[in-house]
Amino acid sequence: MSSSFIFKSAIQLAELIRNGKATSTEVVQEHIAHIKKHNPSLNAVILLLEEEALREALTCDEEAKKGQFRGPLHGVPMTIKEQFWLKGYKSTLNSNRLKDWIAPEDALVVTRLKEAGAIILGKTNISKEMLDYQVDGDIYPTCVNPYNEAYSPGGSSGGSAVALATGMVPIELGGDLGGSVRIPPNFCGVYGLKTTENTIPTHGLIPKPEAVKGFLNDMAVVGPMARTPQDLELSWNILKGADKTDRRIPSIHWKIHNQRRISDYKVAWVNGWKDYDTSKQTKQVIEKFIRLIRDQGGSTRQLIPKENLHRRTLELHQRLSFMTIMQDLPWFVKPLMIKELKNGYLKGMENIPWKFKDTFSDYSQLIGLRMQIINEWETYFEEFDFLVCPSGFGPAYKRCKIGTPIIYEGKTMKYIDYVYPYNACFNASGHPAISIPLGLGKEGLPVGVQVVGPYWSETNLLYFAKLVSRHTEGFIKHHSY
Protein backbone atom coordinates (compact mmCIF):
# COMPACT_ATOMS: atom_id res chain seq x y z
CA MET A 1 0.00 0.00 0.00
CA SER A 2 1.40 3.40 -0.93
CA SER A 3 2.17 5.83 1.84
CA SER A 4 0.55 9.24 2.19
CA PHE A 5 3.07 10.91 4.47
CA ILE A 6 6.32 8.95 4.46
CA PHE A 7 9.16 10.82 2.71
CA LYS A 8 7.24 14.07 2.74
CA SER A 9 9.25 16.97 4.12
CA ALA A 10 8.56 18.52 7.50
CA ILE A 11 7.39 21.69 5.73
CA GLN A 12 4.93 19.67 3.61
CA LEU A 13 3.59 17.78 6.63
CA ALA A 14 3.15 20.97 8.65
CA GLU A 15 1.26 22.57 5.75
CA LEU A 16 -1.07 19.59 5.42
CA ILE A 17 -1.86 19.73 9.13
CA ARG A 18 -2.29 23.51 9.13
CA ASN A 19 -4.63 23.40 6.12
CA GLY A 20 -6.75 20.60 7.57
CA LYS A 21 -5.78 18.12 4.86
CA ALA A 22 -4.24 15.77 7.42
CA THR A 23 -4.26 15.35 11.17
CA SER A 24 -1.18 15.07 13.30
CA THR A 25 -2.54 11.76 14.58
CA GLU A 26 -2.62 10.34 11.05
CA VAL A 27 0.89 11.56 10.31
CA VAL A 28 2.30 10.24 13.58
CA GLN A 29 0.53 6.87 13.27
CA GLU A 30 1.94 6.33 9.79
CA HIS A 31 5.48 7.18 10.85
CA ILE A 32 5.22 4.88 13.87
CA ALA A 33 4.03 2.03 11.63
CA HIS A 34 6.88 2.73 9.23
CA ILE A 35 9.41 2.60 12.07
CA LYS A 36 7.97 -0.66 13.37
CA LYS A 37 8.19 -2.21 9.91
CA HIS A 38 11.74 -1.21 8.99
CA ASN A 39 13.62 -0.50 12.20
CA PRO A 40 14.11 -4.15 13.30
CA SER A 41 16.65 -4.72 10.49
CA LEU A 42 18.31 -1.29 10.79
CA ASN A 43 18.30 -0.44 14.52
CA ALA A 44 18.08 3.29 13.90
CA VAL A 45 15.49 4.06 16.59
CA ILE A 46 16.32 2.78 20.08
CA LEU A 47 13.44 4.45 21.97
CA LEU A 48 9.95 4.67 20.46
CA LEU A 49 7.50 6.80 22.45
CA GLU A 50 4.37 5.53 20.73
CA GLU A 51 1.75 6.28 23.39
CA GLU A 52 3.25 9.62 24.38
CA ALA A 53 3.53 10.77 20.75
CA LEU A 54 -0.04 9.82 19.93
CA ARG A 55 -1.34 11.67 23.00
CA GLU A 56 0.59 14.75 21.95
CA ALA A 57 -0.67 14.41 18.37
CA LEU A 58 -4.26 14.33 19.63
CA THR A 59 -3.65 17.53 21.59
CA CYS A 60 -2.14 19.15 18.48
CA ASP A 61 -5.24 18.16 16.50
CA GLU A 62 -7.57 19.65 19.10
CA GLU A 63 -5.56 22.89 18.99
CA ALA A 64 -5.62 22.92 15.19
CA LYS A 65 -9.43 22.67 15.17
CA LYS A 66 -9.48 25.90 17.21
CA GLY A 67 -7.04 27.56 14.83
CA GLN A 68 -4.27 27.41 17.42
CA PHE A 69 -0.82 26.43 16.16
CA ARG A 70 2.26 26.24 18.35
CA GLY A 71 4.74 27.03 15.60
CA PRO A 72 6.06 25.97 12.19
CA LEU A 73 6.36 22.29 13.18
CA HIS A 74 2.89 21.95 14.71
CA GLY A 75 2.07 18.24 14.86
CA VAL A 76 5.13 17.10 12.88
CA PRO A 77 6.94 13.99 14.22
CA MET A 78 10.71 13.79 14.62
CA THR A 79 13.36 11.96 16.61
CA ILE A 80 16.43 13.15 18.50
CA LYS A 81 19.87 11.64 18.92
CA GLU A 82 20.21 9.55 22.08
CA GLN A 83 22.67 11.97 23.70
CA PHE A 84 20.12 14.76 24.20
CA TRP A 85 18.25 15.16 27.46
CA LEU A 86 14.58 14.17 27.31
CA LYS A 87 12.96 14.52 30.71
CA GLY A 88 12.37 11.19 32.44
CA TYR A 89 14.23 9.14 29.83
CA LYS A 90 17.74 7.73 29.67
CA SER A 91 20.72 9.25 27.91
CA THR A 92 23.40 6.57 28.09
CA LEU A 93 25.74 7.33 25.18
CA ASN A 94 25.36 3.59 24.50
CA SER A 95 27.78 2.97 27.38
CA ASN A 96 27.49 0.92 30.55
CA ARG A 97 29.19 3.81 32.33
CA LEU A 98 25.97 5.82 31.97
CA LYS A 99 23.43 3.02 31.63
CA ASP A 100 21.18 4.31 34.41
CA TRP A 101 21.42 8.05 33.75
CA ILE A 102 17.98 9.70 33.45
CA ALA A 103 17.52 13.26 32.25
CA PRO A 104 16.12 15.62 34.92
CA GLU A 105 14.70 17.95 32.25
CA ASP A 106 14.61 18.51 28.51
CA ALA A 107 17.62 19.88 26.69
CA LEU A 108 17.04 23.50 25.79
CA VAL A 109 17.03 22.66 22.07
CA VAL A 110 14.44 19.93 22.68
CA THR A 111 12.29 22.50 24.46
CA ARG A 112 12.60 24.83 21.48
CA LEU A 113 11.53 22.09 19.06
CA LYS A 114 8.53 21.20 21.22
CA GLU A 115 7.53 24.85 21.48
CA ALA A 116 7.65 24.99 17.68
CA GLY A 117 5.12 22.15 17.64
CA ALA A 118 7.35 19.13 16.98
CA ILE A 119 6.31 15.78 18.42
CA ILE A 120 9.23 13.70 19.69
CA LEU A 121 8.70 10.11 18.52
CA GLY A 122 11.78 8.80 20.28
CA LYS A 123 15.56 8.63 20.23
CA THR A 124 18.03 7.35 17.66
CA ASN A 125 21.06 5.09 17.94
CA ILE A 126 24.54 6.35 18.75
CA SER A 127 28.16 5.21 18.85
CA LYS A 128 29.50 4.26 22.27
CA GLU A 129 30.59 7.41 24.11
CA MET A 130 30.16 9.15 20.70
CA LEU A 131 33.67 7.94 19.85
CA ASP A 132 33.33 6.04 16.60
CA TYR A 133 32.17 6.36 13.02
CA GLN A 134 30.22 3.14 13.32
CA VAL A 135 27.20 2.65 15.58
CA ASP A 136 28.04 -0.05 18.10
CA GLY A 137 28.04 0.03 21.88
CA ASP A 138 27.29 -1.65 25.17
CA ILE A 139 23.52 -1.23 25.20
CA TYR A 140 21.88 -0.94 21.79
CA PRO A 141 22.03 -3.28 18.77
CA THR A 142 24.30 -2.36 15.88
CA CYS A 143 22.88 0.22 13.47
CA VAL A 144 23.53 -0.45 9.76
CA ASN A 145 23.55 1.50 6.51
CA PRO A 146 20.21 1.09 4.69
CA TYR A 147 21.86 1.17 1.26
CA ASN A 148 23.95 -1.86 2.17
CA GLU A 149 23.62 -3.36 5.63
CA ALA A 150 27.22 -4.60 5.55
CA TYR A 151 28.34 -0.95 5.68
CA SER A 152 28.52 1.69 8.41
CA PRO A 153 25.88 4.44 8.56
CA GLY A 154 28.52 6.78 9.97
CA GLY A 155 28.79 8.04 13.52
CA SER A 156 28.18 9.09 16.01
CA SER A 157 24.75 10.23 14.70
CA GLY A 158 24.31 7.13 12.56
CA GLY A 159 20.85 6.28 13.81
CA SER A 160 19.70 9.81 13.01
CA ALA A 161 20.88 9.61 9.40
CA VAL A 162 19.35 6.16 8.88
CA ALA A 163 16.00 7.31 10.29
CA LEU A 164 15.97 10.17 7.79
CA ALA A 165 17.21 8.17 4.81
CA THR A 166 14.52 5.53 5.26
CA GLY A 167 11.60 7.91 5.85
CA MET A 168 11.12 7.13 9.53
CA VAL A 169 11.13 10.88 10.27
CA PRO A 170 11.51 14.07 8.20
CA ILE A 171 13.97 15.89 10.51
CA GLU A 172 16.44 14.96 13.22
CA LEU A 173 18.51 16.60 15.95
CA GLY A 174 22.21 15.73 16.12
CA GLY A 175 25.39 16.81 17.85
CA ASP A 176 28.85 17.25 16.34
CA LEU A 177 32.29 17.18 18.02
CA GLY A 178 34.21 15.59 15.15
CA GLY A 179 31.87 15.28 12.17
CA SER A 180 28.79 13.62 13.63
CA VAL A 181 26.21 15.70 11.73
CA ARG A 182 28.20 15.57 8.48
CA ILE A 183 29.67 12.06 8.19
CA PRO A 184 26.42 10.09 8.75
CA PRO A 185 24.52 12.33 6.28
CA ASN A 186 27.32 11.80 3.75
CA PHE A 187 27.18 8.02 4.30
CA CYS A 188 23.36 7.91 4.10
CA GLY A 189 22.53 10.55 1.48
CA VAL A 190 20.88 13.33 3.53
CA TYR A 191 21.72 16.88 4.63
CA GLY A 192 23.42 17.86 7.89
CA LEU A 193 24.37 21.28 9.24
CA LYS A 194 27.34 21.72 11.57
CA THR A 195 26.60 25.14 13.05
CA THR A 196 28.99 27.91 14.05
CA GLU A 197 30.13 27.24 17.60
CA ASN A 198 28.15 29.10 20.26
CA THR A 199 25.15 29.91 18.09
CA ILE A 200 22.87 27.18 19.53
CA PRO A 201 22.69 26.52 23.31
CA THR A 202 24.26 23.25 24.42
CA HIS A 203 22.42 22.79 27.72
CA GLY A 204 21.37 19.14 27.81
CA LEU A 205 23.76 18.14 25.04
CA ILE A 206 25.13 15.11 26.91
CA PRO A 207 24.50 13.34 30.24
CA LYS A 208 26.44 14.63 33.22
CA PRO A 209 27.10 12.28 36.15
CA GLU A 210 26.25 13.72 39.57
CA ALA A 211 29.90 13.94 40.60
CA VAL A 212 30.75 16.25 37.69
CA LYS A 213 31.45 19.79 38.89
CA GLY A 214 31.75 21.47 35.49
CA PHE A 215 31.91 20.53 31.88
CA LEU A 216 33.68 21.94 28.83
CA ASN A 217 31.78 21.83 25.56
CA ASP A 218 34.53 23.36 23.42
CA MET A 219 34.09 22.43 19.75
CA ALA A 220 30.81 20.56 20.36
CA VAL A 221 27.73 21.93 18.59
CA VAL A 222 24.09 21.09 18.04
CA GLY A 223 23.08 20.63 14.42
CA PRO A 224 19.91 19.68 12.51
CA MET A 225 19.69 16.95 9.90
CA ALA A 226 17.07 16.59 7.15
CA ARG A 227 16.33 15.27 3.66
CA THR A 228 15.91 18.74 2.18
CA PRO A 229 17.82 22.02 2.64
CA GLN A 230 14.49 23.75 3.28
CA ASP A 231 13.78 21.51 6.29
CA LEU A 232 17.35 22.01 7.45
CA GLU A 233 16.86 25.78 7.32
CA LEU A 234 13.55 25.58 9.18
CA SER A 235 15.10 23.50 11.95
CA TRP A 236 18.10 25.80 12.24
CA ASN A 237 15.87 28.86 12.58
CA ILE A 238 14.07 27.17 15.48
CA LEU A 239 17.25 26.06 17.24
CA LYS A 240 19.52 29.09 16.89
CA GLY A 241 19.88 32.09 19.12
CA ALA A 242 20.62 33.43 22.57
CA ASP A 243 18.88 32.24 25.72
CA LYS A 244 18.70 33.75 29.17
CA THR A 245 20.04 30.53 30.67
CA ASP A 246 23.15 30.47 28.48
CA ARG A 247 24.95 33.81 28.21
CA ARG A 248 27.67 32.37 25.96
CA ILE A 249 25.34 32.48 22.97
CA PRO A 250 25.59 35.94 21.39
CA SER A 251 22.67 37.74 19.82
CA ILE A 252 23.68 37.75 16.15
CA HIS A 253 22.19 39.81 13.36
CA TRP A 254 21.89 37.14 10.70
CA LYS A 255 22.13 38.39 7.12
CA ILE A 256 19.42 37.12 4.80
CA HIS A 257 20.69 36.05 1.37
CA ASN A 258 17.56 35.60 -0.73
CA GLN A 259 18.40 37.51 -3.90
CA ARG A 260 21.64 35.83 -4.93
CA ARG A 261 22.29 33.43 -7.78
CA ILE A 262 25.00 30.79 -8.05
CA SER A 263 26.84 33.18 -10.35
CA ASP A 264 27.20 35.62 -7.44
CA TYR A 265 29.31 33.21 -5.37
CA LYS A 266 33.06 32.88 -5.09
CA VAL A 267 33.97 29.35 -4.09
CA ALA A 268 37.32 27.87 -3.10
CA TRP A 269 37.76 24.13 -3.34
CA VAL A 270 40.09 21.28 -2.48
CA ASN A 271 39.72 17.62 -3.37
CA GLY A 272 42.11 16.50 -0.64
CA TRP A 273 44.56 17.83 1.91
CA LYS A 274 48.35 17.83 1.94
CA ASP A 275 48.57 15.00 4.47
CA TYR A 276 45.23 13.37 3.64
CA ASP A 277 44.50 12.57 0.03
CA THR A 278 41.14 11.25 -1.17
CA SER A 279 39.88 8.47 -3.43
CA LYS A 280 39.38 8.83 -7.16
CA GLN A 281 35.64 8.69 -6.64
CA THR A 282 35.69 11.50 -4.06
CA LYS A 283 37.78 13.66 -6.38
CA GLN A 284 35.33 13.01 -9.22
CA VAL A 285 32.33 13.94 -7.06
CA ILE A 286 33.92 17.21 -5.90
CA GLU A 287 35.06 18.15 -9.39
CA LYS A 288 31.57 17.42 -10.76
CA PHE A 289 30.10 19.72 -8.11
CA ILE A 290 32.61 22.46 -8.97
CA ARG A 291 31.74 22.15 -12.67
CA LEU A 292 28.09 22.62 -11.76
CA ILE A 293 28.91 25.87 -9.94
CA ARG A 294 31.13 27.02 -12.78
CA ASP A 295 28.50 26.17 -15.42
CA GLN A 296 26.04 28.39 -13.55
CA GLY A 297 28.48 31.30 -13.67
CA GLY A 298 29.99 30.90 -10.21
CA SER A 299 33.64 31.75 -9.60
CA THR A 300 35.76 28.79 -8.43
CA ARG A 301 39.41 28.43 -7.45
CA GLN A 302 41.35 25.43 -6.19
CA LEU A 303 43.29 26.72 -3.21
CA ILE A 304 44.64 25.00 -0.11
CA PRO A 305 45.14 27.39 2.86
CA LYS A 306 48.75 28.41 3.46
CA GLU A 307 51.12 27.45 6.29
CA ASN A 308 49.69 23.93 6.55
CA LEU A 309 46.65 25.39 8.29
CA HIS A 310 44.55 22.25 7.92
CA ARG A 311 47.15 20.07 9.63
CA ARG A 312 47.69 22.52 12.49
CA THR A 313 43.93 22.82 13.01
CA LEU A 314 43.60 19.05 13.14
CA GLU A 315 46.36 18.77 15.72
CA LEU A 316 44.54 21.37 17.82
CA HIS A 317 41.39 19.23 17.68
CA GLN A 318 43.32 16.17 18.80
CA ARG A 319 44.69 17.93 21.87
CA LEU A 320 41.55 19.83 22.86
CA SER A 321 39.13 16.95 22.28
CA PHE A 322 41.35 14.66 24.33
CA MET A 323 41.11 17.15 27.19
CA THR A 324 37.32 17.35 26.75
CA ILE A 325 36.87 13.57 26.75
CA MET A 326 38.97 13.11 29.89
CA GLN A 327 37.57 15.98 31.96
CA ASP A 328 36.10 15.07 35.34
CA LEU A 329 36.66 11.33 34.86
CA PRO A 330 37.78 9.65 38.11
CA TRP A 331 41.53 9.07 38.24
CA PHE A 332 41.08 5.30 38.05
CA VAL A 333 38.85 5.55 34.95
CA LYS A 334 41.25 7.65 32.86
CA PRO A 335 43.79 4.85 32.24
CA LEU A 336 40.97 2.55 31.12
CA MET A 337 39.61 5.20 28.75
CA ILE A 338 43.09 5.85 27.34
CA LYS A 339 43.63 2.13 26.78
CA GLU A 340 40.27 1.80 25.01
CA LEU A 341 40.98 4.79 22.76
CA LYS A 342 44.55 3.74 22.04
CA ASN A 343 43.51 0.24 20.97
CA GLY A 344 40.34 1.28 19.17
CA TYR A 345 39.05 4.49 17.65
CA LEU A 346 42.42 6.30 17.83
CA LYS A 347 44.61 3.33 16.99
CA GLY A 348 47.71 4.49 15.14
CA MET A 349 46.93 8.20 15.41
CA GLU A 350 49.89 10.50 15.75
CA ASN A 351 50.29 13.56 18.03
CA ILE A 352 47.96 12.24 20.73
CA PRO A 353 49.14 13.27 24.22
CA TRP A 354 48.87 9.85 25.86
CA LYS A 355 50.75 11.25 28.88
CA PHE A 356 47.75 13.41 29.53
CA LYS A 357 47.82 16.77 31.32
CA ASP A 358 44.76 18.79 32.15
CA THR A 359 46.01 21.82 34.03
CA PHE A 360 44.58 25.29 33.54
CA SER A 361 47.87 26.31 31.95
CA ASP A 362 47.54 23.56 29.32
CA TYR A 363 43.95 24.53 28.59
CA SER A 364 44.64 28.26 28.33
CA GLN A 365 47.54 27.58 25.97
CA LEU A 366 45.23 25.62 23.67
CA ILE A 367 42.58 28.35 23.73
CA GLY A 368 45.19 30.93 22.76
CA LEU A 369 46.35 28.73 19.89
CA ARG A 370 42.75 28.23 18.86
CA MET A 371 42.09 31.96 18.56
CA GLN A 372 45.10 32.27 16.27
CA ILE A 373 43.94 29.41 14.05
CA ILE A 374 40.39 30.79 13.83
CA ASN A 375 41.78 34.11 12.65
CA GLU A 376 43.84 32.38 9.97
CA TRP A 377 40.76 30.59 8.62
CA GLU A 378 38.74 33.81 8.69
CA THR A 379 41.50 35.51 6.68
CA TYR A 380 41.24 32.69 4.12
CA PHE A 381 37.48 33.28 3.83
CA GLU A 382 37.92 37.00 3.18
CA GLU A 383 38.40 36.12 -0.48
CA PHE A 384 35.67 33.46 -0.77
CA ASP A 385 32.08 32.79 0.25
CA PHE A 386 32.70 29.08 0.84
CA LEU A 387 35.16 26.22 0.73
CA VAL A 388 34.04 23.00 -0.97
CA CYS A 389 35.99 20.04 0.41
CA PRO A 390 35.77 16.28 1.05
CA SER A 391 33.69 14.69 3.80
CA GLY A 392 36.00 11.69 3.83
CA PHE A 393 38.39 9.55 1.83
CA GLY A 394 35.45 7.78 0.21
CA PRO A 395 31.83 6.73 0.79
CA ALA A 396 30.64 4.51 3.64
CA TYR A 397 33.03 1.72 4.57
CA LYS A 398 32.26 -1.87 5.56
CA ARG A 399 31.50 -2.40 9.22
CA CYS A 400 34.53 -3.81 10.98
CA LYS A 401 36.26 -4.08 14.32
CA ILE A 402 37.03 -0.61 15.63
CA GLY A 403 40.61 0.37 14.85
CA THR A 404 40.95 -2.03 11.91
CA PRO A 405 42.80 -0.53 8.90
CA ILE A 406 40.45 0.38 6.06
CA ILE A 407 41.12 -0.47 2.42
CA TYR A 408 39.44 1.50 -0.36
CA GLU A 409 40.43 1.70 -4.04
CA GLY A 410 43.50 -0.34 -3.20
CA LYS A 411 44.82 2.04 -0.54
CA THR A 412 45.20 0.95 3.10
CA MET A 413 44.91 3.59 5.81
CA LYS A 414 44.50 3.90 9.55
CA TYR A 415 40.93 3.46 10.72
CA ILE A 416 40.83 7.00 12.12
CA ASP A 417 42.13 8.56 8.91
CA TYR A 418 39.19 7.59 6.70
CA VAL A 419 36.90 10.45 7.79
CA TYR A 420 38.23 12.16 10.93
CA PRO A 421 40.82 14.49 9.29
CA TYR A 422 38.29 15.88 6.83
CA ASN A 423 35.73 16.92 9.46
CA ALA A 424 37.24 17.46 12.91
CA CYS A 425 39.34 20.39 11.70
CA PHE A 426 36.20 22.53 11.40
CA ASN A 427 35.14 21.66 14.93
CA ALA A 428 38.52 22.93 16.08
CA SER A 429 38.10 26.14 14.09
CA GLY A 430 34.41 26.49 15.00
CA HIS A 431 33.28 27.15 11.41
CA PRO A 432 29.88 26.14 10.04
CA ALA A 433 29.67 23.41 7.41
CA ILE A 434 26.91 21.67 5.53
CA SER A 435 26.88 18.15 4.09
CA ILE A 436 25.25 18.12 0.65
CA PRO A 437 24.18 14.78 -0.87
CA LEU A 438 24.91 14.19 -4.55
CA GLY A 439 23.34 10.82 -5.27
CA LEU A 440 24.81 7.33 -5.40
CA GLY A 441 28.36 6.36 -6.33
CA LYS A 442 29.79 3.36 -8.12
CA GLU A 443 29.03 0.93 -5.25
CA GLY A 444 25.43 2.11 -4.93
CA LEU A 445 26.36 4.05 -1.79
CA PRO A 446 25.61 7.75 -1.23
CA VAL A 447 28.26 10.35 -2.10
CA GLY A 448 28.39 14.06 -1.40
CA VAL A 449 30.47 17.09 -0.52
CA GLN A 450 31.10 19.29 2.48
CA VAL A 451 30.71 23.07 2.10
CA VAL A 452 32.31 25.25 4.79
CA GLY A 453 31.67 28.93 5.40
CA PRO A 454 33.09 31.74 7.55
CA TYR A 455 31.74 32.37 11.03
CA TRP A 456 27.98 33.06 11.20
CA SER A 457 27.35 32.27 7.52
CA GLU A 458 24.56 29.73 8.07
CA THR A 459 21.96 31.81 6.22
CA ASN A 460 24.26 31.99 3.22
CA LEU A 461 25.22 28.30 3.38
CA LEU A 462 21.59 27.22 3.56
CA TYR A 463 20.54 29.52 0.74
CA PHE A 464 23.41 28.23 -1.40
CA ALA A 465 22.37 24.64 -0.63
CA LYS A 466 18.83 25.45 -1.79
CA LEU A 467 20.15 27.00 -4.99
CA VAL A 468 22.36 24.06 -5.92
CA SER A 469 19.64 21.55 -4.96
CA ARG A 470 17.68 22.69 -8.02
CA HIS A 471 20.51 21.31 -10.13
CA THR A 472 21.35 18.21 -8.07
CA GLU A 473 17.88 16.74 -7.59
CA GLY A 474 18.47 14.56 -10.62
CA PHE A 475 21.52 13.03 -8.90
CA ILE A 476 19.65 12.09 -5.73
CA LYS A 477 17.55 8.98 -5.32
CA HIS A 478 16.10 8.52 -1.86
CA HIS A 479 15.98 5.06 -0.41
CA SER A 480 13.22 2.77 -1.68
CA TYR A 481 11.73 2.14 1.77
Secondary structure, DSSP 8 states (H G I E B T S, - for coil): ---SSTT--HHHHHHHHHTTSS-HHHHHHHHHHHHHHHHHHH--EEEE-HHHHHHHHHHHHHHHHTT---STTTT-EEEEETTS--TTSB--TT-GGGTT-B-SS--HHHHHHHHTT-EEEEEE---GGG--SSB--SSS--B--TT-TTB---SSSHHHHHHHHTTS-SEEEEEESSSTTTHHHHHHT-EEEE--TTSS--TTSS---TT------TT-EEEEEESSHHHHHHHHHHH-S-BTTBTTS---------S--GGG-EEEE-SSBTTB---HHHHHHHHHHHHHHHHTT-EEEE---STTHHHHHHHHHHHHHHHHHHTT--TTTHHHHHHHHHHTTTTT-SS--SS----HHHHHHHHHHHHHHHHHHHHHHTS-SEEEE-SSSSS--B---TT--EEETTEEE-GGGTTHHHHHHHHHH---EEEEEEEE-TTS-EEEEEEE-STT-HHHHHHHHHHHHHHHTTT------
